[in-house]
């Protein structure tokens, strides 16, 4: 920032955002439950007891989170943590690995670091719960919930129809599959267009299965500009037009375009009684990346914690000392945004329609 007054302004904005997310919530949740599916961007501890390199239950992960290192892949709250608070939930949604009893009526988080739409995605890092497995796990949860409705399927379906579902999948299908030719053959088996079509075909089936289990109000997140994360910047020399790896960004935009069309088909009558919202994570993340000073960020090309070029060659190591002023960093590590970036993204997608289609999340909650 250029002046002390600018720094003061950013400080006020940061404090105001935290207060808005944490303290200005309705007395009761706007929806009865919140179910979450995804990868490490929203995993909150499901990988802690899995044999995998994709885990974050050690310091300095969680350094700014009240409960410490819980398995969240950031310094504090994830996007869905912040969104749950905006929806009025008094507590964070529990990970599926610890969900039991009547607490499941409030929702659960099935996300798993390294997971993808394809089952084999992320195998290079070890165990994980793919999207297929996450949907299957949710089906089991529905069966457990049924007994709290005394077997009344109509009452259970009515309850679930009021809940919000979030699904953010696909990043690892590119990072830990298509663009990892030393481990996977997909980049030689498929063109980028054909691979996006393959992912969308499988994802369509998975989302339809989620619908069959009761998912009616569903947020489907597109992919962010993966070519701009520190992990890619550490491996890419850039060119005159962009510091990012635009080959990757172009590939994922094929997926994003198809995902938005899929949402239109679902809303157009393919899944009666449902309302799907497309979350344009590419545009919302790109706005933070292209206009960082407007949000108080000063470092956008390297992680707050990590090893090597751009702190992106090796992710945050146990007990490593992270950067001191995490409010200035867009990225926490080689792959994941900081808590402040997650809060900005949650707030913008909750109340604004700049990054959501056809309605924002606040409107979805009222349906």
N, C-alpha and C positions, 0 to 999 in steps of 0.2 A: 504494500500500500504506500501511497506517496506522502501521506501526512498523518499526524497524530489524530486529527479529527476523523479521518477515514478509518483508522484502526478502531477508534471509539465507536464509530457507527457500526462496524462489523461486529464488535463485541455486543452491542445492544441487540443486533439482529439475532446473533447466536443465542443469547440468553432468552430472547423473546420466543424463538423457535422451540427451545427446550421446554419453556413454560407452557407453550401452546400445546405441545404434544403430551406433556406429562400431567398438567394440572387442569386444563380446561376441557375435561372430558364430561360427557353426560353422566348422570348418576347411574343409569342403567345402560348396558350394551345395546347398541342399535339393532343387533341381530343376536339370536340365541347362541349361535356357535360359529366357529371359524376353523376351517380345515385347510391345511397347507400341504402342497406337493412341490417338490423341487430338488435343487442341488445345494452346493455349499453356500450359495448366496443367501439361503434362508434356513439351512440346517441349524438346529439349536441343540444338538447333542445326540442325535440318533447314531452317529458313527463312533461314539466314545468307546464302545466295547466291541467294535468290529476290528478284525485284523486288516488294517489299511494304513496307507500313508496319508490318506485324506481325513485327517482328524485335527481338532483344534482345542482339545481339552487341557491345554497347558499355557502357562504364562509365556509371553505377554498378551496372548489372546485374552480378551475379556478384561483388560487392564482398567477400562472405564465402565465396566458393567458391575452393578451392585453385587451380583453373586459370583463375580470373578470368572475364571475360565470354565465355562459351561459346555463348550463345544461349538460355540458360535465363531465363525471365521472372520471376525472383525474385532475392533477394540471395544465395542459396546453393543448397541442394538442393531439388529438386522432390519431390512426394509419391512418385513412382516411384523416384527416387534413394534415398530413405530406405527404401522397401520392398525394393529390391534388396539393400541392405545387411542388412536383417533376414532376408532369404532366404539370406544367406551368400555373396553374390557379392563377390569381392575387389575388383572394379573396377565402375565405373558402366557401364550398358548403353550401347553406342555408338549414335549417330544413324545412321539408314539412309543418309544422305547420305555417310557415311564408311565404311560397312560393306563389307567385302570379304574374300574368301578364307575360310579356316577359322574366323576369328573370328565369322562369322555363326552358327556352331553354338552359340554362347553366347547368341544373341538379338540383337535390334535394336529401336530405337525409331523408329517411323514417324510420330510425332505432328508436327503442323504448326500453328503459330499461325494463328488465324482460320478454321481448318477446321471444317466441320460435317458433319452427316449428308447434307444437300442440297448438291449440287455448287456451286450459285450462292451459298451462304452464304459471307460473308467477301469477296466480290468487291469490295466497297466499299473494302477495305484493300489490294487487290492480289493477287498470286499466292499460292497455298497448295496443299497436297495434301489434298483432301477425303477423307472416309472411304472412298468408292469407290476413289479413287486409292491410298490407303494399303493397302487389302486387295489391290488389284492388285499393288502393290509387294511385298507379302508373298508372293503367289503366285510372283513372279519369284525371290524369295529361296529358296523351297522348291525350285524347279527347280535353282538353283545348289547347294543343299545335297545334292541327289540324287546328284551325282557323288561326294560323300564317302562315300556308302553304296553305291557301285558300281552304282547303278541299282536297288538292292533297295528297292522301294516299301514292303514290309512292315516292313523294318528302320527306314526313315525314319519311317513312320507311328508305329511303336512309340516311337521317340525323341521325336517331337513330342508324343505323348500324355502324356508325363511333364512337359512344359514348362508354364509358367504364361503365360497371355495376359491382358493388361489392356486394356480399352477404355473410354474416357471421352469420350463425344461428346454434343452437343446444346446446350451453353451458347451457342455462337455462332449456332445456328439461332434463338435468341431474341434475343441481344444484337445480332448483326450480320445480322439478317434480319427476324424477325417484329415486333420492337419498334423497327424503323427504317423507318417508313412513307415517309420522304422518298426512300428508295433502293429499297425493295422493296414489292410490292403484297400480300404474303401476309396481312397483318393485315386487309385488306379482302376477300381471297379466301377466308379461312378463319376460322371461330370458333376460340377457343382450344382447344376440345375437338377440332374437326376437324383443326387443325394438329398437335396432339399425335398424333392417329391417323395422320396423313400421315407424320410423323417415325418413328413406331414401325413402320409398314409398311415403309419403306425400311431402317430399322435392322435389322429382322428378317431381311430378305434379305441384308444385309451380314454379319451375324453368322453366318448359315447358310453363307455363302460362306467365311467364316473357318473354320468347322467343316469344310467340304469340303477345305480345304487342310491340315487336321490339328489345328486348335485343339480341344482336348478339356477342358482345365481353364481356364475363362475367368472373369475378374473383370469384371463389367459395372457401371460406376459410374453412379449417378444424378446429378442435377444439384444443386448447392448452392443456397443461398438467394440467387440473383442479385440480387433486389431490395434486398439489404442491402450490396452492395459499394459502395465510394466513388464509382464512376462513376455509379451510380444515385442515390446520396444527393446528389450534386452537382446532379442534375436534378429532384429530388423534394423538395417542401417538408414532407412528412410530415403526420400527422394526430394526433388525440388518442390513438389506439390503438397506433400503431406509427411508428417513425422510418423504417421500410423501405417500399419500394414493394410492397405486398402484392398488387397486381394482377398483377405479374410473378411473384411467388412462387406465387400460386394457379395461374397458367398452367403453370409448370414442374412443379408437383406433379401435374397431370394426366398429364404425361409420365412422371414418376417412378412413379406408380401403375401405369401401363400397362407400364412396363419391368419392374417386379417380377412382374407377371402373366406377362410374356413369359419370364422366368427360370423360373417354375413350369412353363410349357409345355415349355420345352426340357428341363428336368430330369425331366419326367413321361413321357418316352419319345419326344418329337418328334425329338430328336437323340440316338440311341442311343450309349451309351458316354461321353457328355459329363457334365461337372459344371460348372454355371454358378453363380456367387456374385453376388448383388446387393449392391452397396456403397451404403449409405444415406448418401451424401455430404451430403444436406440436413440430416439429423439430427446427424451428427458435426460439421459446420461450424456448425450452429445452436447446438450446445452450447458451442462456443468463443465464439460471439458473445453468447450470453445469460448465460454465466458466466465472463467474461473474467478476473476477479481470481483465480479458482481455478487458472488456468493462468499467472498472472503478467502477463497483458496489461493495459495501462492505456489504450491508444488503439485503438478498434475501429471508428471511423467515418471515418477518413481514412487515406490511404496514407502510408507512410514517405517516399516520393518521388513527386513529381508537381506539378501546377500547378493553381491555381484552387481553388474551393470544395471542401473535403474532400480536397484534392490529387487530385481525381478528374476534373477537366474535361479536362486534358491529361496523358497518361501521362509517365513519367519521361524527361526529356530527356538527351541525351548530356552527360556530365561534370557533371550537376547534383549538388549536395551533398544526400545523403539525410539522414534523421534520424540522430542519433548512437547512440541506444540502441535497436537494432532488435529486441531481445528484448521490448520493451514494446508492439510494434505487431503487430496481427493481420494487417494488409494491408501488402504491400510497395509496391504502386502502385494504380492505379485499379481493377484487375481481379484481381490475383493475391495469394495469401497469402505471408507471410514464410516463411523457411526453418523457423523454430521451429514455426509453425503446421503446416507440412507434416510435420515430425517427429512432432508430437502425433497428427496424423491417421493417419500410417503405423503408429505403434505401437498405437493404439487399434483399428485395423481388422485388424492382424496377429494379435493375441492374444485380442481380445475379440469376443464375438458381439453386442455392443450395437448395432453398426452394420453387420453383415454378415448375410446370409441366403442359404441356411440354415445355413452353417458359416462359421468365420472363415478367414482366408487361410493361417494356419499349418496348419490341418487340411486345407485344399485341397492344400497342398504335399505332404502325406504320402500322398495317395490314389494 
